[in-house]
Amino acid sequence: MKKQNNIEMFLRLAQFTVERADEAIFWHDHNGAFKHVNEAACQHLGYSRNELIGLTVHDIAPDMQKDSWPAFWNNIKKRKVYTIETRHRSKDGQIIPVEVYVNFMEFEGREYAVSFVRDITERKLNEEERTKAFEEIQHLKEQLELENEYLHEEVLELQPYGCIVGKSPALQNILRQIGMVAPTDASVLITGESGTGKELIAREIHKQSPRNDRSMIRVNCASIPKDLYESEFFGHVKGAFTGAVRDRAGRFELAHEGTLFLDEVGEIPLELQSKLLRVLQEGSYERIGDEKTRQTNVRIVAATNRNLKKEIEIGKFREDLYYRLNVFPIEVIPLRQRRGDIPLLAAYFLDSAVKRFNCPKPILTKADVLQLQNYAWPGNIRELQNIIERAVITQSSNRVRLDIPLKKEDASFSPPPTKSKIPNTVLLTNSDIKRIERDNIAAVLKQTKWKIFGNAGAAELIELKPTTLIAKIKKLGLKKQI
């Protein structure tokens, strides 16, 4: 009697424990029909106990197919204990991710299974967030790697101007224009000859803009092979074409929320200009080989040394694209029209070259500066930089020798042209030579205001000793005009 009472007590205790358990517990037979459930199972699915007893595993598990049940049951019998992650469907249709521990048992000659179910919704959300975060980190890593790759290319290509140097009225006007347009998101078209520093203007616009915490991505439109323009601008997916061995972001994606600088924009093929116009108008594009439409938010700054209006007339540039780019035009004047900035630029390039090449700092005399100012500079600031760097490298005894092509129209100390041209086949007489020498000395004395000695003096400019020059002045009868 006492033994019977103990058994009943243990049975009640077991039933009490099952009912109070936090985990949902289901008993079902070999067909999946529920025979018993606890209160947590009812709360888990939103059914009453009687409703659940009338259901099967297939009714609450949308991933469990009836034709696969026999194999599943045999697996349970074989393993005795089985753990799976699956999904349950509640009475109101909600899908709940769950982890199920299934235990096989035999009772009174029949086969059953008891399943302990744990709701893992929160864990799945955390995993999804971690996965999403990981994917975002990977995306940012790939974008940074590509950005670094592009920036490395820019470092190799970029002439080290450093900053905008000069005080001429023309340059001050450009700086005022930059100050007006930089805080806006307006597209800017920078025009001017090659070597005038159009990229510096673009970088200054980006620097003063609200987007300066993001990158300015540069596209040299003149250096891209014709069949790679679309990939360069918009990117591609792996396998989109021969050689596309991995997904690659385009320049528009890299410049998102920053500035995209289209250098030499006049070189873009006509057939691609319509796609570029679409991105500028709608802010959307697709990678090559990808159906997904991506959005981009970029500020466009373009530059060209071409006359785009003439390109429009001959059908090489779209008029609608031109007006889209030319919201705010900035014209960069050539160096020969801002000669007053040459001394400052020369000094800046001299200091930069000395640091860059680890050379002694040579002396740049007034005569050197005059020589620089009297040159036409067809290559503009880039040519000036190259000549200064070459002079630093080839200096001798801390003096520079400027490798400037001398032309009569460029050098004021060259002999002025005579009224009648002398054919190369005619020999010069002694009087011709004396006349040319006299005209040359007269010109240099006028330029130096009759300063003969010292730096930038007449003697230094024509490479004569001062005493020799004085003797020639007396012999030629030259006198200072008062």
MARMIDO-549506 format. One record per residue: x negated, y, z of N, C-alpha, C, O, CB in turn. Coordinates in steps of 0.1 Angstrom, whole numbers, plus 5000, padded with zeros to 4 digits. Atoms other than C-alpha are relative to their C-alpha. Glycine has a CB too. Example, Ala and Ser with C-alpha at 12.3 -4.5 7.8 and 13.67 -1.06 7.14 Angstrom:
// MARMIDO-549506
499149885000487749555078499150125000498150125007501050005012;500949895000486349895071500850115008500350225009499650054986;
// end
This chain:
// MARMIDO-549506
499249885000500050005000499150135000499450224993500950005012;500949894999497250235010499250024987499050134982499049985012;500750005013495350144978500950064989500450144981499549864996;499149955010498450224957500250155002500250224992501449935001;499949854997498750564974498850074995498950184990500250025015;501349935005495150644966500050024985499650124980498849925005;500049995015495650564929500950114996500650184987500549864995;499049895003498750784928499450145002499750234995501349985007;500649874996496851064945499050044989498950164985499349995014;501049975010493951034920500750044987500250134980499149894998;499349975012496451034891500650145000500550224990501149904998;499549864999498151354904498950104999499150214993500850015013;501149915001494751514909499550024986499150134982498949955010;500550005014493651424874501050094991500650174983499949864994;499049925008496951564860499950145003500150234995501449945002;500249864995496551874881498850074993498950194989499950015015;501249955005493051924869500150034985499750144980498849915002;499849995014493951874832500950124997500650204988500749884994;499149895002496852124835499450135003499750234997501349985008;500749884996494652384851498850034992498250144994499750005016;501249995008491852344827500150124991501250154985499649884992;500049895009490852654807500049964985500550034976498850095002;500150055014490152444776501349944996502049875004498849904998;498850075005493052334754499649854998498649824992500450074986;500250145001493351954756501249934993502349954996499849945014;499050065008495151744730499749845001498649804999500050054986;500150145002495851364731500849964987501950014986500649925013;499350055012496751204698499649864996498649815001499750104988;500350135003496950864683499249994987498750094982501349924999;500850025012495250704653500650074987499950084977499849854998;499449935011497650884630500050155001500450224992501549964998;500149864997496951224645501250065006501350185008499750074987;498849954994500351254662499750035015499149955022501249904999;500349964986500151444695500949925010502149915008500250155002;499350084990501151234726500150085013501050065021499349875002;500049924988500251484753499150124998498150114991499649925012;500849885001498951844756500150075014501050055021500550104989;500049924988498052074785500550144997500850184986498650005007;499549875001499252424792499150094992499650184984500250065014;500949925008496152574777500149984985499950074977498549975005;499850035014496852404744501350074995501350124984500249854998;498849935004500352554744499750154998500250214988501149985010;500349865001498952904751499150034988499250134981499350055013;500949995011496252844725500750024986500350104978499049884999;499349995013498752794696501350075001501950094990500149864996;498749934999501852964709501249914999502349964997500050104990;498950095001503952654709500449965014499649975024499749874992;499750064988505952504737499549865000499149814990501650005003;500550134999504952164750500849904991500249824984500049955015;499150095008507951984733499850024985499849934978501450035004;500349975014507152164700498749934996498749874985500050154998;501350065004503552044700500149855000499549794991499050045010;499950155000504451684709500649954987500449844983500949955012;499450045012506451674677499150034987499550004976501350074998;500949975012503451784655498849914999498749825008499550155002;501250085002500251624642498850094998498950224997500249914988;501349925002496651734638500150084987499650194986498849915000;499949935013497451814601500850135000500650214992500549904990;499249885000500052064611499350125006499750245003501349975009;500649884993497752284632498550024994497950134997499949985015;501449995006494352224613500150014985500249914978499149885005;499949995015494552374578498949944992499149914980500150154997;501150065007491152234569500049845000499249784993498750045006;500050144999492151874577501049944990502249964991500549955015;499150065010493551694546500449865004499649785010499250004986;499550134997495751384550499249894994499049785000501549994997;500750115007493851184524498649985006498049875004499950034986;501350024994490551244543500149955015499149925021499250135000;499850034986492051144577499549865003498849845014501450005004;500550134996491250764576498550005002498049945011500449904989;501550004999487550834570499650085013498750045020499450074988;500349924988487551094598500349925012499449925021500950135000;499750084988489250854622498949895002498549865013501449944999;501050114999486750574614498750065005497949995012499849944986;501249934996483950824620500150025016499150005023499850134993;499849994985485350894655499949875007499249865017501550065003;500250144993485650524663498649965000498149905010500949904992;501450045001482050474652499250085010498350025017499550014986;500949914992480550764671500550025014499750055023499950144993;499449994987482950764701500150145005501250185010499149925010;499949854997482151134707499650074988498550054982499050035013;500249935012482351374679500350155002501250195008500949954988;499949864999481851754677500150074986499350044978498950065008;499949935013483051974649500550155002501050185013501149934990;499549865000483752344641501150004989500849964978498950114998;499049995010487052394623500950125003500550215010500849875000;499049894998490152624623501349945004501849844999500150094988;498650034997493552604639500950114996500550234995500149985016;499049905004496652774628501150015011501749915014500749974986;499049994989498952914655501450014995501650014983499750135008;498650005004502652924655500450124991501250114982501050005012;499849885007502653284642499150014987499150124981499850125009;500850005012500253194614498650055001497850064991500750084989;501449954998497053334629499049884999499249775004499950075014;501150105001493853144620499050025011498550135012499450014985;500949994988491653074650498849904998499049784996500849965013;501250095001488052944647499849935013499949995024498750084996;500150074988487552664672498849904999498449864988501349925003;501050114999484952414684500749895007501349915018498750055008;499350124995486352064691499149895004498349854996501149954989;500850124995484851784712501049895000502049895008499450035014;499150115001486651464702499449875007498349845004500349974985;500450124993486451154724501049884997502249894998500050025016;499250115004487650814712500249915012499349895021499349924989;499750094988489350574737501149904995501949924986500550085012;499050105001491350254738500849985013500249985023499449864995;499250024988494250214762501249914996502049934987500550145005;498950105001496549914765500149954986501249944980501450065005;500050065014495449784731500250104989500350054977500949894999;499749905011496050104712498850105000498150125010501350085003;501149915002493550364698500650145002501650184996499449984987;499649864997493750734710498750084999497650034999500750015013;501149914999491551034709500550125009501650165008499550054986;499749884992491451324734499050114995497850094995499849975016;500849895006490151654720500050125010501150165014500650054986;500249884992488851944740499650124991498650114984498849985012;500149895010489252274721499650135006500250175017501450014992;500449874994487452594727500150114989499650094977498550005005;499949895010488352924709498750074999498150125009501150105005;501349945002485153064694500150134991499250164984499049904993;499849885008486653374678498950115003498350164994501450065002;501049894997484353614697498649964996497950054991500150025016;501350045004481353404690499850024985498850064980499749855004;500149985014482153404653499950144996499150184987501249934993;500149865003482653774653498650055002498050134995501050085008;501449964997479253824670499149944989498150014985499649945014;500950065011477653584644500250084987499250104980500449854998;499749925012479353774616499350145001498750194991501550024997;500749874999478054104630498549984999497850074993500450065014;501550025001474553954634499649974986498650024981499649895009;500350035014474753814599500050134992499250164983501049904994;499949875007475954154586498850095003498350154994501350065003;501149914997473254334605498749954994497950034989499850005016;501250055007470654094592499950034985498950064980499949845003;499949975014471854134557499750154997499050184987501449964994;500249855002471854514561498550035002497950114995500850085010;501549984998468254494575499249954988498350024984499649935013;500650065012467254274546500150104988499250124980500549874996;499849905011468854524522499250125002498650174992501550044999;500849884998467154814538498549974998497850064993500250055015;501450045002463854624538499750004986498650054981499749875007;500350015015464154554501500050144994499250174985501149914993;500049865005465154914495498850085003498250154995501350075005;501249934996462255044515498849954992497950034988499749985015;501150065008459854804496500050064986499050104981500149855000;499949945013461154934463499750155000499050204991501449974994;500349854999461055294475498550025002498050114996500850055012;501449994999457555234486499249984987498250044984499549905011;500650035013456655084453500150124990499250164984500749884993;499949895008458155384435499250125004498550194996501550054999;500849894995456455634458498549984997497850074995500250015015;501450035003453155454453499750044985498650094982499749855002;500149975014453655494415499950164999499150214991501149954992;500049865001454355864421498650065005498150154999501150065008;501349964995451155904442498949994990498150084989499649935013;501050025010449155764414500150104988499150144982500149864995;499849915011450755984388500050155003499650234995501449974994;499849864996451356304408498750085000497750035007500750015013;501149914999448856584402500050065014501150115018500050104989;500049954986447756704437500150155001499150215006498849945008;499949864999449057054434500150045015499650155019501250054992;499849974986450057044471501150095003502150045010498750065005;498949914997452257344472500050114990499150124981499850065015;499849895009453457644453499150125004499250175015501450054998;501049904996450557904452500250124990500350104978498649944999;500049885009450758264439500950115006501850085015500649964987;499349884995452158614446500650084989501050194991499150085009;499649925011453058734411501550025001502349945006499749934987;498549975000456558894406500849894994501949854998500350134993;499350115007457458614382500249885009501349825009499349964987;499950114991456758344408500950035012501649955016498649965005;499149964990458458534435501549994996502449965004499750155005;498750015005461558544413500549865000501649835003500150064986;499750154999461458164410500349965014501249885016498949924993;499850044986461158124447501350055005502049995013498850065009;498749954996464258344452501149924994502149895001500250154995;499050095006466158124428500149875007501249825009499649984985;500050134992465057814447500850025013501649945017498649965003;499449974988466257984479501550004999502349975008499550125006;498549995002469758044464500649864997501649835002500250094988;499350135005470357694448499749895009500549795010499549974986;500450124992468557464472501149965011501349845012498750035008;499050054990471257464500501349944994502049885001500450125009;498850065006473957364475499749874994498649814995500450104988;500250135006474457034457500050024984500249924977501149915004;499949975015474457204422498849934993497749934998500050154998;501050055009472557034394499150114995499650224992500649924988;501049905004469357224384499249954988498849834988499050045012;500850035012467657224350498850095000498950214998500850014987;501349924999463957334352499449994986499149884981499149955011;500750005013462457434318498750075001498450165009501050074990;501349945000458957534309499049914993499349794991499550035014;501150085007455757424291499549895009499649905021498950104996;500750114992453857114302498950065008498250155004499449904990;501049954991451657174332500350125007499450175014498850024992;499649884993453557464346500449985015500650075022501150084993;499650034986454457284378501549985002502050025013499550115009;498650024998458057194372500449905011501449925018500649954987;499750094990457856904395499950065014500650035023499149884999;500149934987456657124423501350085003501750085015498850105000;498849924998459757344418501149905005501949935014500550074987;499050104997461957024420499849965015500749955022499949884991;500250044986460256914453500350115010500850085021498549965001;499749894991460657254468501550025001502050055012499450144995;498649995000464357254459500549895010501349915019500749984986;499750114991464656904477499650045014500450015023499449874995;500549974987462557024506501050105008501150095020498650064999;499149904993464957324513501449965000502350045004499850134992;498650045001468157124507500449925012499549875020500249914987;499550084989470356944533499649864999499849785008501550025001;500450145002469156614518498549975002498149874999500449964985;501450024999465556664528499649895009498449865010499450135005;500350114992465756384553500049874993499749764998500949995012;500150125009466156134524499050034989498450134988501549984994;501149995010463856064495500550084988501650084984499649864996;499849965014463456244463499449904991498249884991499450154998;500550115009463155974437499850064986500750134980501049884999;500449945012461356074405500149894988499749784990498650065000;500050085012462055924370499250074989499750184985501449964996;500749955012459455994343500749954987500349844983498549985000;499250055011461855964314499249974987499649904978501250094997;500850025012459055984289499249885000498649834990499150124999;500950124999457255674302500749875000500149775001499150025012;499250124999460155424302500249944986500650014977501350035007;499750065013460355174273501550014998502350005007499549855000;498649975004463555224254501049895005502149925009500150014985;499150104996464954884263500149985015500849895020499649874993;500050024986464354924300500650125007500750135020498649985005;499449884993466055264306501249965009501250015020500550094989;498850034992469355114318499649935013500249965024501049914992;500550074988467554874342499350105010499550095022499149894997;500749904991465355164355501050095007500850125019499050084991;499049914994468355384362501049935009501249975020500850074989;498950064993470955134374499749875006500449825014501149984990;500450134994469054814383500549884992501349904983500550005015;499550125006469754454374500049895010499449905021499149964988;499950114991470554124389499149894994498849894982501549945002;500950115004468453804387500649934988501849894988499749905012;499550075012468753644353500750084990501250024980500849885004;499249915009470353944336499350004986500050024976500150145005;500750015013467653924309498749935002498349915014499850154994;501350064999464253764302499150095008498950205005499549974986;500949934992461853864329500750065013500050105022499550124993;499349964988464553954355500049895010501049815011501550044997;500250114991463253714381500650025014500749935022498549975002;499449984987464953884411500950134998500850204988498950035011;499249885000467554144419499150135001498250125009501150005011;500849874999466254504415500950125000501850134992499050014988;499249884999467754824426499550114990498350114988500050065015;500449905009467755114402499750135007499950145019501150024989;500449874994466655474408501250075006501150145016499450094989;498849944994470255584414500349955014500750025023501249994991;499850074987470555334442499050055011499450075022500049854999;501149964990467255434458500250155004499850195015498649984993;499949864997468155804456501350035007501650155009499950084987;498749984994471555754473499950095012499050075021500649865005;500049904990472256054495498750095000498550175009500249945014;501249925001468956204484500050084987501150124982498749925001;500249935013467656374452499449924990498549844992499250135002;500650075011467056224418499450104991500150194985501149914993;500749905009464456414397499849934987499049844986498750055007;500250065014464756334360499050094993499450194986501450004993;501149935007461456454346500049964985500249854982498649975007;499950025015461356504308501349944996501349844989498849914996;498750065002465056444307500450004985501249934980501150095007;499750005015465056534269499549884993499949864981499350124994;500550135006463356194263501049895001500849784995498749965006;499050114998466455994273500749974987501250064980501050035011;499450045013467755794243501550045000502250045010499949854998;498649955002471055924229501049905005502149935011500350044986;499050104997472855594234500149985016501149925020499649864994;499950024985472055594272500650135007501150125018498749975006;499549884994473155954277501550005005501850065015499850124990;498650014996476855864279500149935013501049975021500849924989;499950074987476255614307499450095011500050095022499149874999;500549914990474155874325501150115004501350145015498750074995;499049904998476956124321501149955009501750025017500650054987;499050074992479455874336499650005015500550035023500349864995;500550004986477355844367500150145006500550155018498649945001;500049874995477056214371501450055003501750135012499350104990;498649964998480856264367500749925010501549985018500749994986;499150094991482255964386499249955012499849905022500549894992;500850054989479355864409500049855001499949795012500550065013;499950155000479755494399499249944988499050014978501549965000;500850075010477655244379500049855003500549815014498650064999;500250144998476954874375498649964997498050014987501149914992;501350065004473654684376500249924987501349874985499449925012;500050085012472854504344500349855005499649805013498750014992;499750144997474454154346500949995012501149875017498849925002;499250014988476654244376501350074997501450174991499250075012;498749945002480354314376500450095011501450175010501149884999;499749914989480354494409499750144997498650184993499249955013;500249865002480854864406499450065013500050045024501350074996;500749944988478555054430500250154999500450224989498549975000;499849854999478955414442498650065004497850005012501150035011;501249934996476155664445500350155002501250204996498949984989;499849864997475856014459498650064999497950065009500750025014;501349945002472856194445500150144995501150184989499249924990;500149865005471756554438499049994988497949934990499550105011;500850015012470356584402499250134998499750244998500949974988;500949895005467356804394499349944988498649844989499050045011;500650055013466156764358499050114995499050224999501049984989;501049915005463156914340499749954985499749844982498749995008;500450035014462056934303499250114995499350234999501349984992;500849905007459557114281500650014986500050084978498549964999;499349995013461957074251501150115001501650155011500649874996;498949915002464457324238501349914998501649874987499850104988;498850105001467657114246501150064991501849984985500549985014;499049955009469857354227499749964985500649934977500150165001;500350055014467957274195500249854999500649804988498550044997;499850155001468056904204501549974998501849874992499549945013;498650025002471856934206500450034985501249964980500850105009;499749965013471957104172499749894990500449874980499350134996;500450115010470056814155500649865005500249764999498550005000;499350124996472156554174499249915008499549795009500449934988;500950084991469456424198500450015015499849945023498650034998;499749984986471056544230501550045001502050124994499150105007;498649974998474656544242500350135006499750175016500749895008;499749874995476156884247500749995014500450085022500950074990;499450004987478356774276499149965011499250005022501249894999;501150044990475356614294499250135003498850155015499149894995;500849874998473456944289500750095009500050145019499750074986;499349914991476157144305500149955014500250025024501450044995;500050064987476356894333498750025008498850045020500349854999;501349994994472656924340499750155003499050185013498949944992;500449865000472357304334500950095008501250205004499950054986;499249924992474557424362499250135005499750245005500549925012;500949894995471657634376498749994993497949904997499950005016;501350015008468757694351498950085007499150195013500250054986;501249934995465257784363498949984989498649874986499549945014;501050015010462657874338498650035006498550145013500250114988;501449984995458957834348499150064990498950004979499549865006;500849935010456758084330498649944999498149885009499950155003;501450065002453357974316499050085008499250205012499650004985;501049944991450158054335499550134993499150225001498949915002;500549885006449058314309500850125002500450245000499849984985;499249884997451958534319500050035015500850115019501449974995;500149974986451058524356498549995004498149925013500849905009;501550014998447258584354499650055014498650015019499350094990;500449954986447358764388500049885010499449905021501050105004;500050124991447958414404498849914998498549835006501349924998;501150095003444858264388498950005011498549895015499450044987;501050004989442358374416500549915012499749845018499750145005;499550074989444658224443500049854997499749765005501450055004;500050145004445157904423498749944999498449825003500849994987;501450055002441457864415499449975014498849875016499250104993;500550024987440557904452500749885007500049815014500250135009;499350124995443257654462499549874995499249785002501550014998;500550125006442057394437498649975004498249865005500250014985;501450024996438457454447499949935013499249845015499350145000;500050064987439157384483500549855000500049765007500950085010;499550145001441257074474499049904994498949794999501350004992;500950095006438656934451498849975009498349865009499550074987;501150024990435856984477500349895010499549805013499650135007;499650104990437856774502500249874993499949764999501350055007;499750125007438956524476498849924996498749804997500950034988;501250065005435556454462498850005010497849945007499650064987;501150004989433556514494498750074994497650014995499749865005;501149935006431356764476499750135008500650185015500350034985;500349874994429557084488500950114993501350094982498550044998;499149905006431757394483499150104992498350174998500850075011;500849905008430357604454500650145001501750165007500049954986;499549865000430657974450500750034987500250004976498850105001;499249965011433358104427499850154999500550225007501549965001;500349865001432058444416501150084993502150024987498750034992;499149915007434058744403500049984985501049994978499850155004;500150035015432658674369500749874996501349874986498549994997;499350125003433958324371501550025000502249974991499749895011;498549974999437458454381500450084987501550054981500350085012;499749925012437358704352500049914988500949924979499050114998;500050105011436458424328501349925000501849894990498849915001;498750074999439458224341501250084996502150034989500249955014;498949925004441758514337500150044986501150084981500050135009;500149965014440658584302500349894990500249904978498750074997;499750125008441558234290501549994998502250025007499349875006;498650015004444858154273500849895008502049905009500249984985;499450114993445557834293501149934993502349944998500450055014;499050085007447457624268500549885008501749845007499649954987;499650114991447557344294500550045013500849965022498849915002;499449944988448757584321499349955013498049935013501449965001;500650034987448157494358499349875001498249865007501150015011;500750135001447257134351498650024994497749964999500949904992;501349985007444457244328499150085010497950055011500150084987;500849924991443257504354499449905011498349915015500850115007;500450094989443157234381498849904995497949885002501149915005;501050095006441156994358498750074998497650015001500549954987;501349935003438557264349499350035014498150015015500350134993;500649974987438057354386499449875006498349875011501150065010;500650134995437656984396498849964993497849914999501149894999;501250045008435256924368498850095004497750045005500250024985;501149914996433257234379499449965013498249985016500550145000;500550054986433057104415499149884998498149875005501249975009;500850125002431756774403498750024994497749964997500849894992;501249985008429156914379499250125006498350174999500350024986;500749884994428057204402498549985001498049875003500650045013;501550004999424357294404499650125009499950235006499350004987;500549904991422757484433501250095005501150215006499050094994;498849934995426257574447500650104990501350194994499650075013;499449925010427157744414500849914991500449804988498950084992;499250075010429957634391499850054986499450164984501550015004;500049965014429857624354501349964994501649844993498849934992;498650035004433357654340500049964985499550034976500850135001;500050065013433857434310501350044993502349974991500049845001;498949945006436257664292499750024985498750084981500450135006;500249985014436657654254500050154997501150224999501149934992;500149855002435558004243500550034986500149974976498650055001;499549955013437558174216500050155001500050215012501549954998;500149865000437358534205501250075007501050175014499850054986;498849944994440858604216500249975014501050035021501349954992;499950034986440258444250499050075009499350105020499849855001;501049944992437058604262499750144996499350174985498749914998;500249865003436758974265498650044998498350144992500650085012;501449975002433058964266499449954987498249964984499149955012;500550045014432858804231500050124991500750224994501049894995;500049885009432059044203501350024993501949934988498949984989;498849975006435059224190500049984985498949994979500450155003;500050035015436159144154499650134992500150244996501349954996;500349895009434759374127501150024991502049944989498649984993;498949975010436959544102500049914988501149884983499850154996;500050095012435759324074499449875005498349865011499250064989;500550134996435258954079498849964991498849984979501149894998;501250045007431858814070500149854997500249775006498750035008;499950155003431958484051498949935006497849985007500049984984;501050084994430158204067498849984991497749944995500549875004;501150035010428058164035499050124999498050114992500549964987;500849885001426658524038499150015012499650005023500950134998;500949984989423558584059500150135006500350234999498549974995;499949874993423658854085498650084999497550025000500349985015;501249925001421159144081499750045015500550025024500350134992;500449954987419259284110500950115006501250115018498550055000;499149894996421559584111501349945005501949995014500250104989;498850064996424559354113499949945014500749955023500449884990;500250064987423059164143499950115011500550095022498749925000;500149894990422159494161501450065002501750095014499150114995;498649944998425759624155500849915009501549965018500750024986;499250104992427259304169499550015015500350005024499949864995;500549994987424959324199500450135007500850125019498449995000;499649884994425759684205501550005004501950045015499850124990;498550014997429559624203500249915012501149945020500749954988;499850104989429259324227499650075013500350055023499149884997;500449944987427259524253500950115004501250135015498550054999;499049894998429659824249501249945006501850005016500350084987;498850064995432559594255499949955015500849975023500549884992;500250054987431159434286499850115010500250105022498849905001;500249894991430059764301501450075003501650125014499150114994;498649944998433659894296500849925009501549975018500750024986;499350094991435059584313499650015014500450015023499949864995;500649994986432759614343499950145005499450165016498749935000;500149864996433059994344498650045003498350115013500950025013;501449975000429360014339499349955013498350005017499850154999;500850074989428459794369499149904993499549814986501049935010;501050085007425259634358499449895010499249785005498850084996;500650094990423859464390501149925007502249965008499150075009;499150074990425359194413501049914993501149894981500650095009;498950095004428258954411501050074991501450184994500749935011;499049955010430559014381499550124993500250204987501350035007;500649895007428159274368499849974986499849854982498750055007;500150025015427559324331498849914997498949824988499850134993;501250085002424059164333500449855002499949764994498950045009;499650144997425558844349500949944989500849834985500649995013;499150055009428358824324499449964986499849864980501150104997;500650035013426158824293498649935002497849914992499850134991;501250094997423358624311498750074996497950014989500249874993;501249935002420658894309499550055013500250075023500150124990;500649944988418259024335500550155000500650214990498549995001;499549865000419559364347499050104994499450194987500250055015;501049915006416259534337500049994985499850094978498649975006;500050025015416459384302501350074995501250134984500149854997;498849945005420059504299499950155000500350224991501249965009;500249864999419159854310499150054988499450154982499350055014;500949965011416359864284500850004987500650094979498849904999;499350015012418759754257501050124999501350174988500849874999;499049884999421360024268499350124995499950204986500650025014;500749885004418760294264499649994985499750094978498750015008;500450025014417460144230501250024991501050084980499449874998;498849995009421060124216500750145001501650174994500949895004;499449874999421860474228501450005006502250105004500050074987;498750004993424860374249500050095012499150095020500449855004;499949914989426060634274501449985006502449964999499850144995;498750014993428760614301500950124998500450234999499749985015;499049905002431860814293500550065013501049985021501149964991;499649944988432661064321501550054998502050115008499150115005;
// end
